[in-house]
Amino acid sequence: MSTAQPEHKPRVVTTRSVMNMKKTGERISVLTAYDFLVARYLDQVGIDIILVGDSLGNVVQGHETTLPVTVDDMIYHAKAVKRAVKNALIVVDMPFMSYQNSLDEAVRNCGRVMKEVGVGAVKLEGGAFIADIVRHLVEIGIPVMGHLGLTPQAINKFGTYEVRATEKSEADRLLRDAKSLQDAGVFSIVLEKIPTKLAKRVTEALDVPTIGIGAGPHCNGQVLVVYDMLGLTEEFKPRFVRRYGELAGEMRKAFTRYIKDVKSGDFPTTKESY
């Protein structure tokens, strides 16, 4: 009789299963991806959610902020990610001024992302002032992830990337915003760079899961920019980023060896030629 174990099949993650993870106490793992290869590796190892973040404006395009990113940019990168993914839930950031102007514009742009790419959800930054937009998007079949705290698209309003909601008035407002988003139908909310105690308070007050980035250990899940946790963005070293690799140095070593071998004539050898 065969003793072979049945092959493990990774689960397909949906917005519903993400919400269920809060109920069962399972932590939610989230990382960003902007291309086919990274998305494939993330999916192969069982990441729950892949966020096609507008952070691509910083780490891929080289902008100082996320503001220049367009809907077409997001669709281009999301399509590359989608081709690689079989199991993870793909969420796409809606860029600056793609949904804030009007309900019609929000529906048109979010609808483009869902229809042209075929992802699982979109992510919108903002609190109670976008609740009506969120509610309508959810009603017509576009799942939404919220985003509160440090919202990079509002950097010109804040003027700094420092921790948000340290004062009681802003903390109370953030909690109200989170409840407004939940009432509007979001399936989860990212909490970025807020005090740990506030993140715990918000997480315990909500039925939907929270995804933290610089918000402490009490959130239901965590997200990092993949380039940050791999050590590719060497200059960016906030306390909330744990380095799981130091790939920048390894890449430079490989490039340097290649240049040396080409210059010396060591590459290619006869075994590497036809």
Residue pairs with C-beta under 8 A, 6 or more apart in sequence:
10 43
10 46
10 86
10 87
11 17
11 87
12 86
12 87
13 48
13 49
13 87
13 88
13 89
14 89
14 120
15 89
15 120
15 121
15 143
15 187
15 188
16 187
17 89
18 28
18 48
18 49
18 89
18 187
18 188
18 209
19 187
19 188
19 208
19 209
21 27
21 28
21 48
21 209
21 220
21 221
22 28
22 207
22 208
22 209
22 220
27 220
27 221
27 222
28 48
28 49
28 188
28 209
28 211
28 220
28 221
28 222
29 46
29 47
29 48
29 49
29 221
29 222
30 47
30 48
30 49
30 50
30 51
30 211
30 221
30 222
30 223
30 224
31 42
31 47
31 50
31 51
31 223
31 224
31 225
31 226
31 229
32 50
32 51
32 52
32 53
32 55
32 56
32 223
32 224
32 225
32 226
32 227
33 39
33 42
33 50
33 51
33 52
33 81
33 226
34 52
34 53
34 56
34 59
34 60
34 77
34 80
34 81
35 77
35 80
35 81
36 80
36 81
36 83
36 84
37 84
38 226
39 50
39 80
39 81
39 82
39 83
39 84
39 85
40 84
40 85
42 50
42 85
42 88
42 226
43 50
43 84
43 85
43 86
43 87
43 88
46 87
47 88
48 88
48 89
48 221
49 88
49 89
49 90
49 91
49 211
49 221
49 223
50 81
50 85
50 88
50 89
50 90
50 91
51 91
51 92
51 93
51 123
51 223
52 74
52 77
52 78
52 81
52 90
52 91
52 92
52 93
52 119
53 93
53 225
54 66
54 69
54 74
54 93
54 94
54 95
54 96
54 152
54 153
55 66
55 93
55 152
55 225
56 69
56 73
56 74
56 77
57 63
57 65
57 66
57 67
57 68
57 69
57 73
57 95
58 64
58 65
58 66
59 225
59 227
59 232
59 233
60 77
61 68
61 69
61 73
63 69
65 152
65 155
66 95
66 96
66 152
66 153
66 155
67 96
67 153
67 155
67 156
69 95
69 96
70 95
70 98
71 94
71 95
71 98
71 109
71 112
71 113
73 95
74 92
74 93
74 94
74 95
74 113
75 112
75 113
75 116
75 117
78 90
78 92
78 113
78 117
78 119
79 116
79 117
81 90
82 90
82 117
82 118
82 119
89 120
89 121
90 117
90 119
90 120
90 121
91 119
91 120
91 121
91 122
91 123
91 145
92 113
92 117
92 119
92 121
92 122
92 123
93 122
93 123
94 106
94 109
94 110
94 113
94 122
94 123
94 124
95 153
96 153
98 105
98 106
98 109
98 110
99 105
99 106
99 109
99 110
99 124
99 130
99 133
100 106
100 126
100 130
103 132
103 133
103 136
106 133
106 136
106 137
107 136
107 137
107 140
107 142
110 122
110 137
110 142
111 142
113 119
113 122
114 122
114 141
114 142
120 143
121 142
121 143
121 144
121 145
121 187
122 137
122 142
122 143
122 144
122 145
123 144
123 145
123 146
123 147
123 190
124 130
124 133
124 134
124 144
124 145
124 146
124 147
125 147
125 148
125 151
125 152
125 153
125 154
126 146
126 147
126 148
126 151
126 177
127 148
127 173
127 174
127 176
127 177
127 178
127 180
127 181
128 176
128 177
128 180
128 181
130 181
131 180
131 181
131 183
131 184
132 184
134 144
134 146
134 181
134 184
134 185
134 186
135 184
135 185
137 144
138 144
138 184
138 185
138 186
139 185
143 187
144 184
144 185
144 186
144 187
145 186
145 187
145 188
145 189
145 190
145 211
146 178
146 181
146 186
146 188
146 189
146 190
147 189
147 190
147 192
148 174
148 177
148 178
148 181
148 189
148 190
148 191
148 192
148 194
149 164
149 165
149 174
149 190
149 191
149 192
149 193
149 194
149 215
150 158
150 161
150 163
150 164
150 192
150 193
150 194
150 214
151 192
152 161
152 192
155 161
158 164
161 193
162 193
163 193
163 194
163 195
163 214
164 170
164 174
164 192
164 193
164 194
165 171
165 173
165 174
165 194
165 195
165 198
166 195
171 194
171 195
171 198
171 201
174 194
174 198
174 202
175 198
175 201
175 202
175 205
178 189
178 202
178 205
178 206
178 210
179 205
179 206
181 189
182 189
182 206
182 207
182 208
186 208
187 208
187 209
188 208
188 209
188 210
188 211
188 220
188 221
189 202
189 206
189 208
189 209
189 210
189 211
190 210
190 211
190 212
190 213
190 223
191 199
191 202
191 203
191 210
191 211
191 212
191 213
191 215
191 219
192 212
192 213
192 214
192 215
193 213
193 214
193 215
193 240
194 214
194 215
195 216
196 215
196 216
196 217
196 218
197 216
198 215
199 210
199 212
199 215
199 216
199 218
199 219
200 216
200 218
202 210
203 209
203 210
203 218
203 219
203 220
204 218
209 219
209 220
209 221
210 219
210 220
210 221
211 219
211 220
211 221
211 222
211 223
212 218
212 219
212 221
212 222
212 223
213 222
213 223
213 224
213 240
214 238
214 239
214 240
215 240
224 241
224 242
225 233
225 241
227 233
228 236
228 241
229 241
229 242
229 243
229 244
229 245
230 243
230 244
230 245
230 247
231 243
231 244
231 245
231 246
231 247
231 248
231 249
232 247
232 248
232 251
233 248
234 248
258 267
260 266
261 267
